Amino acid sequence: VLSLAGSSDAGPSTEGGGLNCTKCDAGLYKDWAGAGLCIACPTGTAACDAGDGCYVTVSAVESYSEPAAFFSSIYGGSLHKYPKLDDTRNGEGWCPQTTTLANEWLAMDTGSVRIIEGVVTQGGMYNDWITSFRVAVSDDRSTWRAVDGDVTFQGNVDGLTHLTTLFAAPVAARYVRIHPMASHVSPCMRAGVAFPGGYDACPCPPGSAGGANTAGACTPCNLNEYKNWTGPGACAP
């Protein structure tokens, strides 16, 4: 009798004397049935609760318009003041009044002190984007502290892609301020804030057909059928 996925063992399960299986520890998994040890999930993923698969964490992203978004300056008075992700009202998002970037910034009010994982940036639609930036955060909009030792983050490479930049460690703050450091053509951008979110679905466990383990997606194998691995696939005789 094979030992279960999600459990480590020194050989087959035994009958009469009890199962020779040990449930995987937190953060470890084993996604097949049979002999073997639990191992750590790949970098950037985490173990499912059952220990029989891994999932990728997904940040929850929010982006803002005025007055929750505010700026050092706005090019053209009020023309370029639409920094919300995918906002197309002027095609460029937010653009500062000058290209002297030392004192230019885009800030966002998340509404309360929250745990913040990072920022999401996007360029303008007309060949303009930020190529590098720094981030500062604040609890009160008055005292600001640099994120990750005031490191310069790599920015976008086009005007349309959402670039998620995660901090070295989450921070607690209400306000997030992005300081452009360099740009491709004009320093225009759209942006949002990344918060701890959920995760993509864990795979279907052994003994069930299906793919991602969402509601109703995993179907138990019929009598005299089996599937002895975690993940997508059909049961077999």
N, C-alpha and C positions, 0 to 999 in steps of 0.2 A: 504494500500500500504506500503510495507516494506521500511524502509530507507536503503540507499546504504551502502555497505562495504566501508571502508575508510572514514566514516563520523559518528560523534557522534550525538545522538538525545535524546529527552525526551519522545519518543514514536513513533508511526507510522508517516510516511509522511502524510501531509494533502493536500487535493485537494481544489482548489479555493483560499485558503489563502496562498499558497506557501508551499514549502517543509520545514519541521521542522527538518532540518539536518544541521550540521556544519562540514566542512571538518576537518579531523584530523590535528593537529599541526605537525610541523616537528619533526621527531623522534618517533611519535606515530602511531599506526595502529589499524584497526578493520577489520578483514578478514571475516566477515559474514554480511549478510543482516538482519536487524531487530534492535530492541531496544538495546541500550548498549552504553557504553562510549569507547572512544579510550584509548588504554593502551600503555605502553612502550614496544618496542621490547625486546626480551630476551638478556641477556648479550652476547656480542660477535657478535651481528647482528645489522642491521640498517634498518630503514623503507624504503620501496620502495616509489617512488615519489608520487604514487597515495594514499599512506596511507593504502592500503588494503593488505599488506603483508610485510614480512621481508626477508632480504638477508644476507648472510655471506660475509664479505669482503675477498678478496684473494690477497695476496701479489704477486708482480711481482719479480721473482728471476733471478739474473744473476750470473754466476760463470766464473772463469777466468783461463787462462793458462799463462805461461811466455810470455812476460815480464810484463803483467798486474798483474800477481801474483808474489810475491817475498818473500824471506824467510830469517830467521836468519841463518840457515844452512840446509844442505841436507845430509841425510844419504847415504853413498856410493858414494859421489861426485855428480853425476847427475842421479843416478838410481831412487831415490824416490822424484821426483819433479813434480808430476802431480796432482795438487789439485782441478781440476775442478770436479764438481759433476758428478758422474757416470763414470768418466774416468777410464778405466780398463787397461791402458797400462802397468802398473807394478803391478796392483792388490792392491796397498796400498795407492795411492794418494801421499800426502806429508808426509815424516817422517824426523824429525830433526836428526842431527848428534849424539846427546847425549840424554840420558833420564833425565838429569839434566835440568828440564823444566823452571827454573827461568828466563833464558835469551833466550828462544826459542819462535818463533812466525811465523805465516803465515799472510801475508798482501796482500791486494787486492786494485788495483787502479780502481775506477769506471769511470774514464775519466774526471770528472768535479765535482764541488761541487753540491751535490744532497741531497734530503731528503731521509734518510735511516731509515727504520723501525726496522731492526734487521739483523740477520745472519741465514744461513742455514748450518748445519753441517752434515757430513756423515763420517763414519769410513772407514777403509780399508777393503778389501775383505777377509782377512785371520785372522779373530779373533782379530783384533787390532782396537781400537777406543779411542777417548778422552772422559773421563767421567765428566770432569768439565773444565771450561775455563773462562777467562775474555776477555773483548773487549775494545779497544781504537780506537779513530778516529782522523783524521788529515785533515787539508785543504791543507797542503804544504809538507807532508812527513817528516817534521822536528819537528814540535811541536805537541805532541800527548796529547789527553785528554781522561781520563777514562770515560767509559759509565756507567751510573746508579751508580755513586759513587764507581766505581771499584768493583762492586758486582761480586761474583763468580756464573756463570750460570751453571745449570745442563746440562751435556752433553749427549752423545748417550748411548744406551744400547745394540747396535749391530753394525755390520759393514756396513749394507746396507740401513737402513732407513734414510730418510731425516728428520732431526729434525729442525723445525723452531723455533727460539728463538726471540721473539719480545722485544724491549726495552720498558722501562716504558713510554717513550715518544720518538717520532722520533727525529733524530738529523740531522743537515746539515753538510756534510763533503764530501771529495773526497776519502780519503783512510780509509780502515777498517783493523784493525790488531787484530787477534785472538791469545791469549796467552793460550796455554794448561796449566792446573794446575795439572791434574791427568789423568791416562789412564788405560785402560784394556789391559794388555800385553804391546805392543809397542805404543808409542804416535803418531799414524798415523791418518791422516784425509784428507777429501775432504770438500770443503766449497763453499758457495756463499753468496751473499748480497741480502737482501729483501728490496724492495722499495714499496711505496704505489702503489697498482695496481687497478684492477677493482673489480667486484663482480660477484658472481654466479647469474644466472637469477632470476628475480622476478617471482613469481607464476602467472599463468593466472588469470585474474580478474573474478569476478562474471559475468554471462551472456556469458561465453565462455568455451568451452571444451578444454582440453589439460593439459599439465604438466608445465614445465618450460616455462617462457615467452620469448622464443627466436624467431627469425624471422620465421614467418609462423607456429609456434607451437600452437597458440591459435586460435580456430575456433569459431566464434560467434554462439550462439544457434540458431536453426531454429525457425520459427514462432510456437508459442504455446509450446515451450520448455523453460526450465529455468535451471540455476545453481546459487544458492544464496550464494555461498561461494567462497573464494579465494583458488586457488591451483588445483592439479590434479583432474580429474574426468570428467565424461560425462554429457551432458545436459540430462534432464529428461522431460517427458511430464508434 
